[in-house]
Amino acid sequence: MSKEPVAVVGIGQTKHVSARRDVSIAGLVREAARRALDDAELTWADIDAVVIGKAPDFFEGVMMPELYLADALGAVGKPMLRVHTAGSVGGSTALVAANLVAARVHGTVLTLAFEKQSESNAMWGLSLPIPFQQPLLAGAGGFFAPHVRAYMRRSGAPDSIGSLVAYKDRRNALKNPYAHLHEHDITLEKVQASPMLWDPIRYSETCPSSDGACAMILTDRAGAARSPRPPAWMHGGAMRSEPTLFAGKDAVSPQAGKDCAADVYRQAGISDPRRDIDAVEMYVPFSWYEPMWLENLGFAAEGEGWKLTEAGATELDGDLPVNMSGGVLSTNPIGASGMIRFAEAALQVRGQAGEHQVDGARRVLGHAYGGGSQFFSMWLVGAAPPQS
């Protein structure tokens, strides 16, 4: 039996900020869910199941929050699933929800991911003690900086590339009302003059800590036909994983990332991603990961990704816009960051991205990764239904 086509008919985000002290976690997630329902012009009664995701529970110190969020998300008496795959969880949560629709288990599913980082300290939560990690690698940046340096040595990329990415994404964020960082006085010189945190990663080349939530309504062909606005159609989706550390692991371009992208392209009939895909929302928590993922995802040959960035191809008006929303560099509620990439891809093909809309965007890739570059989730959405 063929799979049921999956459509995104509702999208909702909170305004992402450093601290949402006016709401509990339940209030935060309900805000995003309510906006997604309003976008789809549906009610809680129209939802058959709920799938939620977030980063590790110790980030907020609330264990198994899904137990008390069921009521806030209209899931009382309905199936509810919780997903966790580290930083990629927002993407994998959306894919679990999409697969429930594709398999005809449920007709309409609400999927949501969130983080309230103000109630935690993710920097030290991600600083693992001896013997699990060598000392003095504070936070995720300390873990990934050596991989960036390896990429620079391998590719010959000049040290200016990271600043170019950060400057682009922060300018894009100014066009996105939901983005956390709105740095109206941002200049390339300010990025380049910001303090060095983990060589070669500067302060302005890193992601913020955000409170926020993102929700989507996924439905079947019949539900899409009733949608008041054009849906985004899922053309392909996949997850892959690999260990954090193993002999022969390529930390610069992980095999799991390559395999995940190849699976999505196969499902979507993509033979040349550089030509066939109009824009990309990719998970870039540290600016150097834009050129690294451009290569990992097949948009550039090995060692050539930084040249696309330097040439301006990834700018909002370039021929392959990347992180039109401002990306993770501008907004980072960790548990939701992957879903925001997926949702922003859907907004683009629905023509609902406002000032950061890419003209003529018909097929857009959403990408997330997590852990020690070990979990990957991606989907490709299009303005037209997938070909059967």
C-alpha positions as CSV (number, residue, x, y, z in Angstrom):
1,M,0.0,0.0,0.0
2,S,1.3,3.5,-0.9
3,K,1.9,6.0,1.8
4,E,-0.6,8.8,2.5
5,P,0.7,12.2,1.4
6,V,1.5,14.4,4.3
7,A,0.6,18.1,4.4
8,V,1.6,20.9,6.8
9,V,-1.6,23.1,7.2
10,G,-0.8,25.0,10.4
11,I,2.4,26.6,11.8
12,G,2.8,28.4,15.1
13,Q,5.8,29.9,16.9
14,T,6.3,31.9,20.1
15,K,8.4,35.0,20.0
16,H,11.8,33.6,21.1
17,V,13.5,35.5,23.9
18,S,16.1,35.0,26.6
19,A,13.5,34.4,29.3
20,R,9.7,34.0,29.2
21,R,9.1,34.6,32.8
22,D,5.4,35.4,32.2
23,V,4.5,31.8,31.4
24,S,5.2,28.3,32.6
25,I,6.4,25.5,30.2
26,A,2.7,24.6,29.8
27,G,1.8,28.2,28.9
28,L,4.7,28.4,26.5
29,V,3.8,25.3,24.5
30,R,0.1,26.1,24.5
31,E,0.9,29.5,22.9
32,A,2.7,27.9,19.9
33,A,0.0,25.2,19.6
34,R,-2.8,27.7,19.6
35,R,-1.2,29.7,16.9
36,A,-0.7,26.6,14.7
37,L,-4.4,25.6,15.3
38,D,-5.5,29.2,14.3
39,D,-3.3,29.1,11.2
40,A,-5.0,25.8,10.2
41,E,-8.5,27.1,11.3
42,L,-8.9,23.9,13.5
43,T,-9.7,23.3,17.1
44,W,-8.3,20.8,19.6
45,A,-11.2,18.5,18.8
46,D,-9.8,18.1,15.2
47,I,-6.5,16.7,16.5
48,D,-6.2,12.9,16.6
49,A,-2.8,12.7,18.3
50,V,0.0,14.8,19.7
51,V,3.8,14.3,19.3
52,I,6.1,16.4,21.4
53,G,9.9,16.7,21.7
54,K,12.5,18.6,23.7
55,A,16.2,18.4,24.7
56,P,17.3,16.6,27.8
57,D,15.1,16.9,30.9
58,F,17.9,18.1,33.1
59,F,18.1,21.3,31.0
60,E,15.0,22.6,33.0
61,G,15.0,20.1,35.8
62,V,11.5,18.9,35.0
63,M,11.5,15.2,34.4
64,M,9.0,13.8,31.8
65,P,7.2,17.1,31.3
66,E,4.9,15.3,28.8
67,L,3.0,13.9,31.8
68,Y,1.8,17.4,32.8
69,L,1.7,18.9,29.3
70,A,-1.0,16.5,28.0
71,D,-3.7,18.8,29.4
72,A,-2.1,22.0,28.0
73,L,-1.8,20.4,24.6
74,G,-5.4,19.0,24.3
75,A,-4.1,15.5,24.5
76,V,-6.3,14.2,27.3
77,G,-7.8,11.0,26.1
78,K,-5.7,11.0,22.9
79,P,-2.4,9.3,22.0
80,M,0.6,11.3,22.9
81,L,4.3,10.5,22.1
82,R,7.5,12.1,23.4
83,V,10.6,12.1,21.2
84,H,14.2,12.8,22.1
85,T,17.3,12.9,19.8
86,A,19.4,15.7,21.4
87,G,19.6,18.9,19.3
88,S,17.9,17.2,16.3
89,V,14.8,16.4,18.3
90,G,12.6,19.1,16.8
91,G,13.1,17.6,13.4
92,S,12.8,14.0,14.4
93,T,9.6,14.9,16.4
94,A,8.1,16.3,13.2
95,L,9.1,13.2,11.3
96,V,7.5,10.8,13.9
97,A,4.3,12.8,13.6
98,A,4.5,12.8,9.8
99,N,5.0,9.0,9.7
100,L,1.8,8.5,11.8
101,V,-0.1,10.4,9.1
102,A,1.7,8.7,6.2
103,A,1.0,5.3,7.7
104,R,-2.7,6.3,8.1
105,V,-2.5,5.7,11.9
106,H,-4.0,9.2,12.4
107,G,-5.5,11.7,10.1
108,T,-4.4,14.9,11.8
109,V,-1.5,15.3,14.2
110,L,-0.3,18.2,16.3
111,T,3.5,18.2,16.7
112,L,5.4,20.5,19.0
113,A,8.9,21.1,20.4
114,F,10.1,23.5,23.0
115,E,12.8,24.6,25.4
116,K,12.8,27.0,28.4
117,Q,16.6,27.5,28.7
118,S,16.1,30.3,31.2
119,E,15.2,27.7,33.8
120,S,18.5,25.8,33.2
121,N,22.1,26.2,32.4
122,A,22.7,24.4,29.1
123,M,26.4,25.6,28.9
124,W,27.3,23.6,32.0
125,G,24.8,20.9,31.3
126,L,26.7,20.3,28.1
127,S,30.1,20.3,29.8
128,L,30.6,16.7,30.6
129,P,32.9,15.7,33.5
130,I,36.0,13.5,33.4
131,P,36.2,10.6,32.3
132,F,33.6,11.2,29.7
133,Q,35.2,14.3,28.2
134,Q,38.6,16.0,28.4
135,P,38.6,19.0,30.8
136,L,38.1,22.6,29.8
137,L,35.7,22.1,26.9
138,A,33.0,24.3,28.3
139,G,29.7,23.9,26.4
140,A,29.0,22.7,22.9
141,G,31.3,25.2,21.3
142,G,34.3,23.6,23.1
143,F,33.3,20.3,21.6
144,F,32.8,21.5,18.0
145,A,35.7,24.0,17.7
146,P,38.3,21.3,16.9
147,H,36.0,20.0,14.2
148,V,35.8,23.5,12.7
149,R,39.6,23.9,12.8
150,A,39.9,20.5,11.1
151,Y,37.6,21.8,8.4
152,M,39.6,24.9,7.9
153,R,42.8,22.9,7.5
154,R,41.2,20.4,5.2
155,S,39.5,23.0,2.9
156,G,41.9,25.9,3.1
157,A,39.0,28.2,4.0
158,P,40.0,31.7,5.2
159,D,39.2,32.7,8.7
160,S,36.7,35.3,7.6
161,I,34.0,32.8,6.6
162,G,32.5,32.4,10.0
163,S,32.0,36.1,10.4
164,L,30.3,36.3,7.0
165,V,27.8,33.6,8.0
166,A,27.0,35.3,11.3
167,Y,26.6,38.7,9.7
168,K,24.2,37.3,7.1
169,D,22.1,35.3,9.5
170,R,21.7,38.2,12.0
171,R,20.6,40.5,9.2
172,N,18.1,37.9,8.1
173,A,16.8,37.7,11.7
174,L,15.8,41.4,11.5
175,K,13.2,40.4,8.9
176,N,11.8,37.7,11.2
177,P,9.5,38.9,14.0
178,Y,9.8,35.6,15.9
179,A,13.7,35.6,15.9
180,H,15.4,36.1,19.3
181,L,18.3,38.3,18.3
182,H,17.4,41.6,16.6
183,E,20.7,43.4,16.4
184,H,19.8,46.5,14.5
185,D,23.3,47.9,14.6
186,I,25.0,44.7,13.4
187,T,28.0,45.2,11.1
188,L,30.6,42.7,9.8
189,E,33.3,44.6,11.7
190,K,31.4,44.1,15.0
191,V,31.2,40.4,14.4
192,Q,34.9,40.2,13.6
193,A,35.7,42.3,16.7
194,S,33.7,40.2,19.1
195,P,35.6,38.1,21.7
196,M,37.1,34.8,20.8
197,L,35.3,32.0,22.8
198,W,36.6,28.8,21.3
199,D,39.2,29.4,18.6
200,P,38.2,30.1,15.8
201,I,34.6,30.7,17.1
202,R,33.9,34.2,18.2
203,Y,31.1,35.3,20.5
204,S,29.0,36.7,17.6
205,E,29.4,33.5,15.7
206,T,27.5,31.5,18.3
207,C,23.9,30.8,19.0
208,P,21.9,32.4,21.9
209,S,20.1,30.6,24.7
210,S,16.4,31.0,24.1
211,D,13.0,30.2,25.5
212,G,10.5,29.2,22.8
213,A,8.2,26.7,21.2
214,C,7.2,25.7,17.7
215,A,4.2,23.7,16.6
216,M,2.8,22.3,13.3
217,I,-0.4,20.7,12.2
218,L,0.2,17.7,9.9
219,T,-2.6,16.1,8.0
220,D,-3.6,13.8,5.2
221,R,-4.9,14.4,1.7
222,A,-8.5,15.0,2.9
223,G,-7.4,17.4,5.6
224,A,-5.3,19.3,3.1
225,A,-8.3,19.7,0.9
226,R,-10.1,21.5,3.7
227,S,-7.2,23.8,4.5
228,P,-8.0,27.5,4.2
229,R,-4.4,28.2,3.0
230,P,-2.0,26.4,0.7
231,P,-0.4,23.5,2.5
232,A,3.3,22.5,2.3
233,W,3.6,19.0,1.1
234,M,6.3,16.6,2.5
235,H,8.3,15.2,-0.4
236,G,10.8,13.3,1.7
237,G,12.0,12.8,5.3
238,A,14.6,10.8,7.0
239,M,16.6,10.3,10.2
240,R,20.0,8.8,10.7
241,S,22.4,8.3,13.6
242,E,25.9,7.2,14.4
243,P,28.0,7.0,17.6
244,T,29.5,10.2,18.9
245,L,33.0,8.7,18.9
246,F,34.4,5.8,17.0
247,A,37.5,4.9,15.1
248,G,37.4,6.5,11.7
249,K,34.6,8.9,12.4
250,D,34.7,11.9,10.1
251,A,33.7,14.7,12.5
252,V,33.9,17.3,9.7
253,S,31.4,15.6,7.4
254,P,29.6,12.7,9.3
255,Q,28.5,9.7,7.3
256,A,25.1,9.7,9.0
257,G,24.4,13.2,7.7
258,K,25.3,12.2,4.1
259,D,23.2,9.1,4.3
260,C,20.2,11.0,5.7
261,A,20.3,13.6,3.0
262,A,20.7,10.9,0.3
263,D,17.6,9.2,1.6
264,V,15.6,12.4,1.5
265,Y,16.7,13.2,-2.0
266,R,15.9,9.7,-3.2
267,Q,12.4,10.0,-1.8
268,A,11.9,13.4,-3.4
269,G,13.4,12.6,-6.7
270,I,16.3,15.0,-6.3
271,S,19.2,14.3,-8.5
272,D,21.1,17.6,-8.1
273,P,20.3,19.4,-4.8
274,R,22.1,22.6,-5.9
275,R,19.8,22.8,-8.9
276,D,16.6,21.2,-7.6
277,I,16.3,22.8,-4.2
278,D,15.4,26.5,-3.8
279,A,16.5,27.2,-0.3
280,V,17.7,25.6,2.9
281,E,17.0,26.0,6.6
282,M,19.9,24.2,8.2
283,Y,21.0,23.8,11.8
284,V,24.0,26.1,12.2
285,P,24.6,26.8,15.9
286,F,28.1,28.0,15.2
287,S,28.7,29.9,12.0
288,W,31.3,27.6,10.5
289,Y,28.8,24.9,10.2
290,E,27.1,26.5,7.1
291,P,30.0,25.7,4.8
292,M,30.5,22.3,6.5
293,W,26.9,21.3,6.0
294,L,26.7,22.6,2.5
295,E,29.3,19.9,1.7
296,N,27.8,17.3,3.9
297,L,24.3,17.8,2.3
298,G,25.6,17.6,-1.3
299,F,25.3,21.3,-2.2
300,A,29.0,21.7,-2.7
301,A,32.0,19.4,-3.3
302,E,34.3,18.6,-0.4
303,G,36.3,21.7,0.5
304,E,34.2,24.0,-1.6
305,G,31.3,24.9,0.7
306,W,33.0,28.1,2.0
307,K,33.3,29.4,-1.5
308,L,29.5,29.5,-1.8
309,T,29.3,31.5,1.4
310,E,32.1,33.9,0.3
311,A,30.5,34.4,-3.1
312,G,27.2,35.4,-1.5
313,A,25.2,32.4,-2.9
314,T,23.7,31.7,0.6
315,E,22.5,35.3,1.1
316,L,18.7,35.9,1.1
317,D,18.9,37.1,-2.5
318,G,21.5,34.5,-3.5
319,D,20.8,31.5,-5.7
320,L,20.8,29.2,-2.7
321,P,19.5,31.1,0.3
322,V,20.4,29.5,3.7
323,N,18.7,30.3,7.0
324,M,16.4,32.9,5.7
325,S,14.8,33.1,9.2
326,G,18.1,34.0,10.9
327,G,18.7,30.4,11.8
328,V,19.9,28.8,15.0
329,L,22.5,31.6,15.2
330,S,19.7,34.0,15.9
331,T,17.2,31.8,17.8
332,N,18.0,28.7,19.8
333,P,15.4,27.1,22.1
334,I,17.4,23.8,21.8
335,G,14.5,21.4,21.9
336,A,12.6,23.4,19.3
337,S,15.5,24.6,17.1
338,G,15.2,21.6,14.7
339,M,11.4,22.0,14.3
340,I,11.8,25.7,13.6
341,R,14.0,24.7,10.6
342,F,11.3,22.4,9.4
343,A,8.5,24.9,10.0
344,E,10.4,27.7,8.3
345,A,10.9,25.5,5.3
346,A,7.2,24.9,5.2
347,L,6.5,28.6,5.6
348,Q,8.7,29.3,2.5
349,V,6.8,26.9,0.2
350,R,3.5,28.2,1.5
351,G,4.6,31.8,0.7
352,Q,4.0,32.8,4.3
353,A,7.5,33.8,5.4
354,G,6.9,37.5,5.3
355,E,9.9,39.8,4.8
356,H,12.3,36.8,4.7
357,Q,10.3,35.1,1.9
358,V,12.4,33.7,-1.0
359,D,10.6,34.6,-4.3
360,G,9.5,31.4,-6.1
361,A,10.5,29.0,-3.4
362,R,8.9,25.7,-4.4
363,R,11.1,23.1,-2.7
364,V,12.9,23.8,0.5
365,L,15.1,21.6,2.8
366,G,14.8,21.6,6.6
367,H,17.8,20.1,8.4
368,A,18.7,19.4,12.1
369,Y,21.5,17.7,13.9
370,G,22.2,16.9,17.5
371,G,24.5,15.3,20.0
372,G,28.1,15.0,18.9
373,S,27.1,15.3,15.3
374,Q,25.5,11.9,15.8
375,F,21.7,12.4,15.2
376,F,20.4,13.8,11.9
377,S,16.8,14.6,10.8
378,M,15.8,16.3,7.5
379,W,12.7,16.8,5.4
380,L,12.1,18.3,2.0
381,V,8.8,20.1,1.5
382,G,7.2,21.5,-1.6
383,A,4.4,23.7,-2.8
384,A,2.9,21.0,-4.9
385,P,1.8,17.5,-3.8
386,P,4.4,14.8,-4.2
387,Q,4.2,12.7,-7.3
388,S,2.9,9.3,-6.5
